[in-house]
Amino acid sequence: CKTPLAYLGKNSMYIYVLHVIPIAIMRHYHYETQFLHQLTTPWSKILFVACGLLLCFLLSSKPIVKAFKPLFEPNFDIRKIGEYLKIKK
């Protein structure tokens, strides 16, 4: 990928599915209300967006993609499933 946005776009499914995990952790410990109340200055808002971008790049990194690829992009042949289930043509 030539640009950072193309890199994020290529692995956007991983970001979309896996971002739920940090959000669930934040909600479990009620961190989201603490973060939102502290976003009063422009610099804190910029830092919040920067942390979101950092999370996006982390969730689309090669180790994360490699770890979750079998789950999100399984490598199987649909014909072999038919043979396994003994489906006739």
All heavy atoms as an XYZ file, in Angstrom:
737
protein
N       0.843     -1.179      0.000
C       0.000      0.000      0.000
C       0.885      1.236      0.000
O       1.844      1.316      0.740
C      -0.891     -0.002      1.211
S      -2.086     -1.328      1.186
N       0.491      2.193     -0.807
C       1.335      3.368     -0.981
C       1.070      4.467      0.040
O       1.961      5.228      0.366
C       1.151      3.924     -2.391
C       1.640      2.972     -3.455
C       1.506      3.561     -4.816
C       2.037      2.582     -5.852
N       1.986      3.110     -7.198
N      -0.145      4.563      0.546
C      -0.463      5.615      1.510
C      -1.019      4.996      2.783
O      -1.523      3.874      2.769
C      -1.501      6.599      0.929
O      -2.737      5.902      0.747
C      -1.041      7.174     -0.399
N      -0.953      5.742      3.889
C      -1.511      5.216      5.142
C      -3.014      4.940      5.053
O      -3.500      3.976      5.636
C      -1.221      6.317      6.162
C      -0.076      7.071      5.607
C      -0.220      6.991      4.113
N      -3.740      5.758      4.308
C      -5.176      5.526      4.182
C      -5.474      4.263      3.380
O      -6.431      3.544      3.679
C      -5.866      6.733      3.552
C      -5.942      7.979      4.436
C      -6.608      9.114      3.683
C      -6.647      7.700      5.734
N      -4.654      3.983      2.374
C      -4.828      2.748      1.612
C      -4.528      1.541      2.496
O      -5.197      0.514      2.406
C      -3.931      2.750      0.383
N      -3.547      1.667      3.370
C      -3.210      0.596      4.311
C      -4.384      0.326      5.249
O      -4.743     -0.822      5.493
C      -1.958      0.995      5.101
C      -1.544      0.004      6.151
C      -0.895     -1.163      5.801
C      -1.814      0.244      7.490
C      -0.511     -2.072      6.766
C      -1.435     -0.664      8.459
C      -0.785     -1.815      8.089
O      -0.413     -2.717      9.041
N      -4.981      1.403      5.769
C      -6.138      1.233      6.649
C      -7.331      0.666      5.891
O      -8.066     -0.171      6.416
C      -6.524      2.569      7.283
C      -5.603      3.103      8.353
C      -6.080      4.476      8.817
C      -5.498      2.160      9.517
N      -7.528      1.099      4.663
C      -8.652      0.612      3.874
C      -8.531     -0.864      3.547
O      -9.526     -1.587      3.516
N      -7.311     -1.310      3.303
C      -7.088     -2.718      2.967
C      -7.456     -3.636      4.125
O      -7.974     -4.731      3.921
C      -5.616     -2.916      2.586
C      -5.284     -4.304      2.093
C      -3.819     -4.396      1.758
C      -3.209     -5.309      2.780
N      -1.808     -5.507      2.682
N      -7.229     -3.192      5.332
C      -7.498     -4.002      6.516
C      -8.653     -3.439      7.350
O      -8.700     -3.632      8.561
C      -6.240     -4.098      7.383
C      -5.124     -4.809      6.663
O      -5.362     -5.782      5.958
N      -3.914     -4.329      6.820
N      -9.585     -2.769      6.708
C     -10.656     -2.104      7.450
C     -11.585     -3.086      8.156
O     -12.172     -2.745      9.184
C     -11.454     -1.194      6.521
O     -12.062     -1.951      5.486
N     -11.729     -4.288      7.639
C     -12.599     -5.254      8.301
C     -12.068     -5.599      9.692
O     -12.830     -5.754     10.643
C     -12.746     -6.526      7.477
C     -13.677     -7.538      8.112
S     -13.929     -9.024      7.176
C     -12.286     -9.640      6.982
N     -10.762     -5.714      9.818
C     -10.161     -6.022     11.106
C     -10.426     -4.885     12.102
O     -10.731     -5.128     13.266
C      -8.661     -6.267     10.957
C      -8.370     -7.493     10.132
C      -8.195     -7.411      8.759
C      -8.301     -8.739     10.732
C      -7.950     -8.541      8.005
C      -8.055     -9.877      9.985
C      -7.883     -9.776      8.616
O      -7.658    -10.900      7.877
N     -10.302     -3.653     11.633
C     -10.578     -2.497     12.486
C     -12.045     -2.506     12.903
O     -12.373     -2.336     14.080
C     -10.238     -1.183     11.756
C      -8.758     -1.130     11.403
C     -10.627      0.019     12.610
C      -8.392     -0.026     10.443
N     -12.927     -2.722     11.936
C     -14.366     -2.672     12.194
C     -14.798     -3.738     13.208
O     -15.557     -3.449     14.127
C     -15.131     -2.852     10.878
C     -16.619     -2.854     11.041
C     -17.300     -1.673     11.308
C     -17.355     -4.022     10.925
C     -18.669     -1.661     11.457
C     -18.723     -4.021     11.076
C     -19.374     -2.837     11.341
O     -20.728     -2.833     11.490
N     -14.297     -4.932     13.066
C     -14.724     -6.014     13.945
C     -14.015     -5.946     15.299
O     -14.640     -6.128     16.350
C     -14.485     -7.387     13.277
C     -14.777     -8.520     14.236
C     -15.330     -7.513     12.023
N     -12.727     -5.656     15.297
C     -11.952     -5.746     16.536
C     -12.019     -4.498     17.412
O     -11.638     -4.560     18.587
C     -10.492     -6.068     16.211
C     -10.257     -7.433     15.572
C      -8.796     -7.580     15.176
C     -10.676     -8.541     16.508
N     -12.511     -3.372     16.899
C     -12.578     -2.180     17.744
C     -13.602     -2.343     18.860
O     -13.594     -1.606     19.844
C     -12.890     -0.926     16.918
C     -14.345     -0.702     16.659
N     -15.051     -1.392     15.705
C     -15.219      0.130     17.263
C     -16.312     -0.979     15.730
N     -16.444     -0.058     16.666
N     -14.450     -3.338     18.739
C     -15.463     -3.588     19.769
C     -14.801     -4.013     21.081
O     -15.313     -3.701     22.163
C     -16.451     -4.663     19.271
C     -17.429     -5.049     20.342
C     -17.155     -4.182     18.026
N     -13.674     -4.677     21.012
C     -13.014     -5.184     22.214
C     -12.550     -4.039     23.124
O     -12.913     -4.026     24.312
C     -11.861     -6.135     21.841
C     -12.426     -7.361     21.122
C     -11.065     -6.546     23.085
C     -11.382     -8.238     20.477
N     -11.792     -3.043     22.613
C     -11.420     -1.935     23.514
C     -12.631     -1.140     24.004
O     -12.648     -0.695     25.147
C     -10.511     -1.046     22.666
C     -10.097     -1.860     21.518
C     -11.109     -2.931     21.333
N     -13.651     -1.004     23.159
C     -14.840     -0.278     23.590
C     -15.550     -1.038     24.703
O     -16.008     -0.436     25.685
C     -15.776     -0.014     22.393
C     -15.145      1.021     21.483
C     -17.153      0.425     22.854
C     -15.910      1.295     20.231
N     -15.657     -2.354     24.587
C     -16.302     -3.151     25.633
C     -15.530     -3.061     26.949
O     -16.137     -2.972     28.022
C     -16.417     -4.601     25.184
N     -14.209     -3.050     26.862
C     -13.395     -2.918     28.074
C     -13.614     -1.553     28.704
O     -13.799     -1.433     29.922
C     -11.906     -3.156     27.758
C     -11.683     -4.618     27.372
C     -11.024     -2.767     28.935
C     -10.314     -4.902     26.788
N     -13.626     -0.502     27.876
C     -13.856      0.850     28.400
C     -15.231      0.967     29.044
O     -15.386      1.580     30.099
C     -13.707      1.880     27.280
C     -12.291      2.117     26.858
S     -12.135      3.248     25.460
C     -13.077      4.639     25.977
N     -16.243      0.399     28.422
C     -17.589      0.473     28.985
C     -17.721     -0.346     30.258
O     -18.428      0.041     31.185
C     -18.612      0.015     27.959
C     -18.829      1.041     26.896
C     -20.000      0.698     26.036
N     -20.205      1.777     25.079
C     -21.040      1.708     24.086
N     -21.763      0.630     23.894
N     -21.180      2.726     23.267
N     -17.043     -1.480     30.309
C     -17.114     -2.310     31.510
C     -16.575     -1.565     32.735
O     -17.124     -1.660     33.823
C     -16.351     -3.612     31.302
C     -16.347     -4.499     32.507
N     -17.462     -5.190     32.917
C     -15.370     -4.770     33.405
C     -17.171     -5.872     34.023
N     -15.903     -5.637     34.327
N     -15.486     -0.843     32.540
C     -14.870     -0.104     33.646
C     -15.317      1.352     33.709
O     -14.741      2.139     34.451
C     -13.345     -0.193     33.549
C     -12.842     -1.597     33.791
C     -12.357     -2.367     32.734
C     -12.865     -2.153     35.061
C     -11.904     -3.660     32.957
C     -12.410     -3.436     35.295
C     -11.939     -4.178     34.232
O     -11.496     -5.454     34.450
N     -16.314      1.724     32.916
C     -16.892      3.081     32.889
C     -15.847      4.148     32.545
O     -15.902      5.265     33.043
C     -17.567      3.416     34.226
C     -18.596      2.410     34.626
N     -19.795      2.300     33.986
C     -18.584      1.453     35.593
C     -20.500      1.316     34.536
N     -19.783      0.776     35.509
N     -14.900      3.790     31.688
C     -13.889      4.760     31.268
C     -14.426      5.752     30.242
O     -13.908      6.843     30.124
C     -12.661      4.059     30.676
C     -11.810      3.335     31.677
C     -11.155      2.172     31.322
C     -11.634      3.816     32.961
C     -10.358      1.497     32.229
C     -10.847      3.149     33.878
C     -10.210      1.985     33.498
O      -9.423      1.327     34.394
N     -15.457      5.370     29.471
C     -15.902      6.253     28.396
C     -16.452      7.561     28.953
O     -16.248      8.617     28.365
C     -16.908      5.566     27.479
C     -18.345      5.527     27.969
C     -18.641      4.367     28.900
O     -17.730      3.613     29.242
O     -19.801      4.228     29.280
N     -17.106      7.523     30.098
C     -17.620      8.772     30.674
C     -16.476      9.635     31.193
O     -16.533     10.862     31.083
C     -18.616      8.479     31.806
O     -17.993      7.643     32.767
C     -19.864      7.807     31.278
N     -15.441      9.022     31.727
C     -14.290      9.788     32.190
C     -13.589     10.479     31.026
O     -13.181     11.635     31.135
C     -13.306      8.881     32.924
C     -13.848      8.312     34.209
C     -12.911      7.288     34.816
O     -11.793      7.106     34.361
N     -13.376      6.602     35.854
N     -13.459      9.768     29.882
C     -12.818     10.373     28.720
C     -13.646     11.524     28.163
O     -13.114     12.570     27.826
C     -12.600      9.334     27.619
C     -11.450      8.410     27.873
C     -11.623      7.052     27.787
C     -10.197      8.898     28.181
C     -10.565      6.189     28.008
C      -9.131      8.056     28.405
C      -9.319      6.702     28.327
N     -14.936     11.319     28.053
C     -15.786     12.340     27.442
C     -15.850     13.606     28.281
O     -15.917     14.710     27.741
C     -17.188     11.780     27.197
C     -17.269     10.658     26.170
C     -18.686     10.127     26.065
C     -16.783     11.130     24.810
N     -15.805     13.493     29.607
C     -15.837     14.682     30.468
C     -14.518     15.443     30.434
O     -14.490     16.627     30.769
C     -16.182     14.298     31.909
C     -17.596     13.874     32.078
N     -18.672     14.701     31.807
C     -18.133     12.704     32.483
C     -19.795     14.057     32.038
N     -19.503     12.829     32.437
N     -13.434     14.795     30.037
C     -12.138     15.466     29.997
C     -11.854     16.110     28.641
O     -10.836     16.764     28.475
C     -11.027     14.487     30.353
C     -11.101     14.044     31.798
C     -10.037     13.032     32.146
O      -9.223     12.668     31.317
N     -10.039     12.573     33.379
N     -12.736     15.929     27.677
C     -12.532     16.518     26.355
C     -13.074     17.948     26.327
O     -14.067     18.252     25.694
C     -13.215     15.675     25.282
C     -12.652     14.287     25.063
C     -13.471     13.536     24.036
C     -11.206     14.358     24.631
N     -12.392     18.841     27.017
C     -12.856     20.222     27.097
C     -11.988     21.179     26.295
O     -12.472     22.218     25.868
C     -12.895     20.680     28.565
O     -11.598     20.485     29.139
C     -13.928     19.886     29.346
N     -10.727     20.840     26.081
C      -9.839     21.730     25.336
C      -9.615     21.172     23.931
O      -9.766     19.971     23.703
C      -8.477     21.863     26.050
O      -7.831     20.590     26.029
C      -8.662     22.330     27.488
N      -9.249     22.043     23.007
C      -8.959     21.544     21.652
C      -7.820     20.525     21.625
O      -7.860     19.570     20.852
C      -8.570     22.800     20.878
C      -9.189     23.931     21.629
C      -9.220     23.493     23.068
N      -6.819     20.693     22.477
C      -5.691     19.760     22.491
C      -6.114     18.383     22.992
O      -5.620     17.358     22.519
C      -4.529     20.300     23.331
C      -3.796     21.389     22.628
C      -3.808     22.702     22.946
C      -2.995     21.257     21.460
N      -3.047     23.408     22.051
C      -2.531     22.543     21.122
C      -2.623     20.184     20.652
C      -1.715     22.780     20.030
C      -1.797     20.428     19.560
C      -1.359     21.706     19.253
N      -7.032     18.344     23.934
C      -7.491     17.045     24.413
C      -8.304     16.330     23.336
O      -8.232     15.108     23.208
C      -8.315     17.204     25.691
O      -9.497     17.942     25.453
N      -9.042     17.087     22.544
C      -9.804     16.484     21.444
C      -8.875     15.968     20.357
O      -9.095     14.898     19.792
C     -10.796     17.493     20.878
C     -11.886     17.841     21.864
C     -12.799     18.923     21.353
C     -13.804     19.295     22.440
N     -14.652     20.399     22.068
N      -7.818     16.724     20.066
C      -6.829     16.288     19.079
C      -6.133     15.019     19.568
O      -5.926     14.072     18.800
C      -5.808     17.407     18.795
C      -6.493     18.548     18.031
C      -4.600     16.888     18.038
C      -5.659     19.797     17.895
N      -5.802     14.972     20.845
C      -5.163     13.790     21.419
C      -6.106     12.591     21.364
O      -5.676     11.469     21.076
C      -4.735     14.070     22.860
C      -4.008     12.945     23.574
C      -2.678     12.640     22.875
C      -3.757     13.316     25.021
N      -7.395     12.806     21.600
C      -8.379     11.728     21.541
C      -8.470     11.151     20.127
O      -8.497      9.937     19.939
C      -9.736     12.271     22.003
C     -10.797     11.233     22.151
C     -10.751     10.313     23.182
C     -11.848     11.174     21.264
C     -11.739      9.351     23.339
C     -12.842     10.215     21.398
C     -12.780      9.303     22.438
N      -8.485     12.026     19.121
C      -8.526     11.573     17.727
C      -7.228     10.851     17.369
O      -7.249      9.824     16.681
C      -8.795     12.755     16.772
C      -8.614     12.353     15.322
C     -10.198     13.305     17.007
N      -6.098     11.363     17.852
C      -4.813     10.713     17.585
C      -4.770      9.316     18.195
O      -4.256      8.373     17.583
C      -3.668     11.568     18.122
N      -5.334      9.154     19.381
C      -5.391      7.823     20.004
C      -6.289      6.893     19.190
O      -5.990      5.701     19.059
C      -5.891      7.925     21.439
S      -4.699      8.640     22.569
N      -7.368      7.432     18.625
C      -8.228      6.626     17.763
C      -7.503      6.169     16.508
O      -7.636      5.020     16.090
N      -6.734      7.064     15.913
C      -5.943      6.692     14.732
C      -4.882      5.655     15.094
O      -4.645      4.715     14.329
C      -5.288      7.926     14.117
C      -6.219      8.836     13.333
C      -5.506     10.127     12.942
C      -6.724      8.122     12.100
N      -4.267      5.838     16.238
C      -3.271      4.862     16.691
C      -3.918      3.491     16.881
O      -3.350      2.472     16.490
C      -2.628      5.336     17.994
C      -1.559      4.438     18.581
C      -0.337      4.392     17.666
C      -1.168      4.923     19.957
N      -5.116      3.466     17.446
C      -5.833      2.207     17.615
C      -6.154      1.581     16.262
O      -6.040      0.369     16.090
C      -7.113      2.428     18.420
C      -7.957      1.195     18.687
C      -7.197      0.196     19.552
C      -9.269      1.588     19.322
N      -6.532      2.410     15.286
C      -6.811      1.890     13.937
C      -5.572      1.242     13.336
O      -5.657      0.152     12.770
C      -7.314      3.012     13.029
S      -8.985      3.532     13.379
N      -4.432      1.910     13.440
C      -3.207      1.336     12.891
C      -2.784      0.088     13.665
O      -2.262     -0.856     13.081
C      -2.079      2.374     12.864
C      -2.157      3.292     11.694
C      -2.646      4.577     11.835
C      -1.768      2.870     10.428
C      -2.737      5.429     10.743
C      -1.850      3.706      9.332
C      -2.341      4.993      9.494
N      -3.028      0.055     14.962
C      -2.701     -1.120     15.748
C      -3.575     -2.305     15.338
O      -3.081     -3.415     15.140
C      -2.882     -0.838     17.244
C      -2.674     -2.023     18.161
C      -1.192     -2.376     18.224
C      -3.204     -1.732     19.544
N      -4.884     -2.075     15.170
C      -5.790     -3.163     14.816
C      -5.613     -3.653     13.384
O      -6.038     -4.749     13.051
C      -7.242     -2.728     15.037
C      -7.649     -2.518     16.490
C      -9.073     -2.016     16.571
C      -7.471     -3.778     17.305
N      -4.982     -2.838     12.542
C      -4.735     -3.271     11.165
C      -3.275     -3.661     10.945
O      -2.851     -3.847      9.800
C      -5.136     -2.167     10.189
O      -4.304     -1.035     10.347
N      -2.511     -3.810     12.025
C      -1.097     -4.162     11.897
C      -0.941     -5.614     11.456
O      -1.852     -6.433     11.585
C      -0.377     -3.929     13.230
O      -0.873     -4.820     14.201
N       0.229     -5.933     10.960
C       0.487     -7.273     10.434
C       0.306     -8.376     11.479
O      -0.281     -9.412     11.165
C       1.884     -7.339      9.822
C       1.967     -6.638      8.497
C       3.332     -6.776      7.866
C       3.379     -6.019      6.552
N       4.686     -6.140      5.918
N       0.776     -8.203     12.725
C       0.563     -9.294     13.696
C      -0.921     -9.549     13.990
O      -1.334    -10.708     14.117
C       1.289     -8.809     14.955
C       2.256     -7.786     14.488
C       1.669     -7.169     13.274
N      -1.713     -8.498     14.082
C      -3.141     -8.662     14.352
C      -3.821     -9.316     13.155
O      -4.628    -10.252     13.309
C      -3.797     -7.309     14.685
C      -3.178     -6.692     15.933
C      -5.300     -7.452     14.832
C      -3.417     -7.443     17.214
N      -3.501     -8.855     11.950
C      -4.093     -9.444     10.746
C      -3.700    -10.912     10.632
O      -4.538    -11.767     10.331
C      -3.670     -8.648      9.487
C      -4.056     -9.378      8.221
C      -4.292     -7.254      9.510
N      -2.436    -11.207     10.910
C      -1.980    -12.596     10.823
C      -2.680    -13.475     11.852
O      -3.033    -14.624     11.570
C      -0.465    -12.646     11.025
C       0.136    -13.987     10.759
C       1.653    -13.935     10.871
C       2.248    -15.289     10.580
N       3.708    -15.279     10.698
N      -2.904    -12.953     13.046
C      -3.535    -13.737     14.099
C      -5.007    -14.013     13.812
O      -5.509    -15.096     14.098
C      -3.389    -13.019     15.442
N      -5.716    -13.028     13.241
C      -7.150    -13.165     13.047
C      -7.553    -13.542     11.625
O      -8.737    -13.729     11.365
C      -7.862    -11.865     13.458
C      -7.918    -11.675     14.942
C      -6.954    -10.917     15.597
C      -8.912    -12.264     15.687
C      -7.000    -10.737     16.962
C      -8.968    -12.098     17.057
C      -8.012    -11.332     17.693
N      -6.600    -13.653     10.722
C      -6.932    -13.987      9.333
C      -7.673    -15.320      9.198
O      -8.631    -15.403      8.435
C      -5.680    -13.981      8.465
C      -6.000    -14.074      7.002
C      -4.790    -13.807      6.139
C      -5.237    -13.753      4.702
N      -4.287    -13.097      3.853
N      -7.282    -16.377      9.914
C      -8.052    -17.623      9.775
C      -9.518    -17.486     10.197
O     -10.380    -18.171      9.685
C      -7.323    -18.599     10.698
C      -5.952    -18.044     10.847
C      -6.089    -16.563     10.738
N      -9.792    -16.572     11.097
C     -11.158    -16.368     11.549
C     -11.963    -15.521     10.566
O     -13.114    -15.835     10.252
C     -11.154    -15.698     12.927
C     -12.502    -15.442     13.569
C     -13.197    -16.758     13.867
C     -12.310    -14.642     14.844
N     -11.357    -14.455     10.047
C     -12.063    -13.525      9.175
C     -11.994    -13.901      7.698
O     -12.892    -13.573      6.937
C     -11.523    -12.108      9.344
C     -11.738    -11.542     10.711
C     -10.824    -10.677     11.265
C     -12.848    -11.886     11.464
C     -11.014    -10.147     12.521
C     -13.051    -11.366     12.715
C     -12.121    -10.490     13.247
N     -10.914    -14.529      7.293
C     -10.738    -14.909      5.895
C     -10.315    -16.379      5.816
O      -9.188    -16.689      5.471
C      -9.663    -14.042      5.241
C      -9.958    -12.561      5.267
C      -8.815    -11.749      4.687
O      -8.354    -12.094      3.580
O      -8.376    -10.802      5.347
N     -11.210    -17.293      6.149
C     -10.824    -18.707      6.134
C     -10.460    -19.182      4.736
O     -11.049    -18.753      3.747
C     -12.056    -19.428      6.664
C     -13.173    -18.496      6.457
C     -12.604    -17.110      6.486
N      -9.507    -20.058      4.677
C      -9.038    -20.590      3.404
C      -9.604    -22.003      3.238
O      -9.070    -22.963      3.775
C      -7.507    -20.621      3.381
C      -6.970    -20.998      2.023
O      -7.711    -21.027      1.045
N      -5.691    -21.289      1.971
N     -10.716    -22.104      2.525
C     -11.311    -23.410      2.304
C     -11.912    -23.459      0.914
O     -12.178    -22.442      0.290
C     -12.367    -23.746      3.358
C     -13.571    -22.850      3.337
C     -14.659    -23.137      2.527
C     -13.620    -21.729      4.132
C     -15.766    -22.316      2.504
C     -14.727    -20.895      4.113
C     -15.805    -21.197      3.300
N     -12.112    -24.667      0.442
C     -12.693    -24.888     -0.873
C     -14.139    -25.353     -0.680
O     -14.391    -26.361     -0.025
C     -11.884    -25.947     -1.624
C     -12.309    -26.088     -3.067
O     -13.217    -25.358     -3.508
O     -11.712    -26.938     -3.757
N     -15.077    -24.618     -1.226
C     -16.490    -24.923     -1.047
C     -16.842    -26.301     -1.606
O     -17.733    -26.977     -1.093
C     -17.372    -23.817     -1.672
C     -18.819    -23.919     -1.195
C     -17.333    -23.855     -3.176
C     -19.036    -23.426      0.173
N     -16.104    -26.751     -2.622
C     -16.370    -28.080     -3.196
C     -16.061    -29.182     -2.199
O     -16.750    -30.198     -2.148
C     -15.564    -28.262     -4.474
C     -16.034    -27.330     -5.594
C     -15.101    -27.411     -6.735
N     -13.839    -26.779     -6.280
C     -12.912    -26.311     -7.078
N     -13.038    -26.431     -8.373
N     -11.842    -25.748     -6.604
N     -15.028    -28.986     -1.382
C     -14.678    -30.004     -0.393
C     -15.745    -30.102      0.688
O     -15.973    -31.175      1.226
C     -13.318    -29.701      0.211
C     -12.202    -29.897     -0.783
C     -10.872    -29.810     -0.132
C      -9.827    -30.029     -1.221
N      -8.521    -30.257     -0.691
N     -16.400    -29.004      0.985
C     -17.497    -29.059      1.950
C     -18.637    -29.895      1.376
O     -19.243    -30.704      2.083
C     -17.968    -27.641      2.328
C     -16.857    -26.915      3.082
C     -19.245    -27.694      3.160
C     -17.154    -25.484      3.384
N     -18.925    -29.709      0.087
C     -19.959    -30.516     -0.557
C     -19.619    -31.988     -0.552
O     -20.490    -32.834     -0.324
N     -18.358    -32.312     -0.804
C     -17.926    -33.708     -0.753
C     -18.034    -34.263      0.661
O     -18.442    -35.394      0.879
C     -16.486    -33.832     -1.254
C     -16.321    -33.542     -2.720
C     -14.853    -33.442     -3.116
O     -13.980    -33.744     -2.278
O     -14.591    -33.029     -4.269
N     -17.703    -33.452      1.624
C     -17.780    -33.881      3.018
C     -19.226    -34.163      3.418
O     -19.511    -35.117      4.135
C     -17.173    -32.814      3.937
C     -17.269    -33.125      5.401
C     -16.446    -34.081      5.976
C     -18.200    -32.466      6.195
C     -16.538    -34.377      7.329
C     -18.295    -32.748      7.544
C     -17.465    -33.703      8.104
O     -17.566    -33.996      9.431
N     -20.132    -33.321      2.962
C     -21.545    -33.501      3.292
C     -22.253    -34.470      2.341
O     -23.444    -34.704      2.469
C     -22.264    -32.147      3.271
C     -21.794    -31.131      4.299
C     -22.476    -29.797      4.076
C     -22.033    -31.642      5.699
N     -21.483    -35.000      1.373
C     -21.999    -35.943      0.382
C     -23.162    -35.368     -0.428
O     -24.185    -36.015     -0.635
C     -22.400    -37.253      1.063
C     -21.238    -37.970      1.700
C     -21.687    -39.254      2.364
C     -20.526    -40.030      2.902
N     -19.883    -39.578      4.074
N     -22.976    -34.113     -0.862
C     -23.981    -33.461     -1.707
C     -23.680    -33.839     -3.152
O     -22.579    -33.653     -3.651
C     -23.961    -31.938     -1.522
C     -24.324    -31.587     -0.090
C     -24.890    -31.260     -2.508
C     -24.187    -30.117      0.242
N     -24.680    -34.373     -3.841
C     -24.522    -34.778     -5.248
C     -24.862    -33.591     -6.142
O     -25.699    -32.770     -5.826
C     -25.460    -35.947     -5.573
C     -25.236    -37.172     -4.713
C     -23.933    -37.835     -5.048
C     -23.811    -39.107     -4.200
N     -22.538    -39.697     -4.265
N     -24.246    -33.589     -7.332
C     -24.516    -32.520     -8.309
C     -25.843    -32.735     -8.980
O     -26.295    -33.759     -9.268
C     -23.423    -32.463     -9.357
C     -22.135    -31.960     -8.790
C     -21.112    -31.830     -9.898
C     -19.807    -31.317     -9.361
N     -18.813    -31.170    -10.366
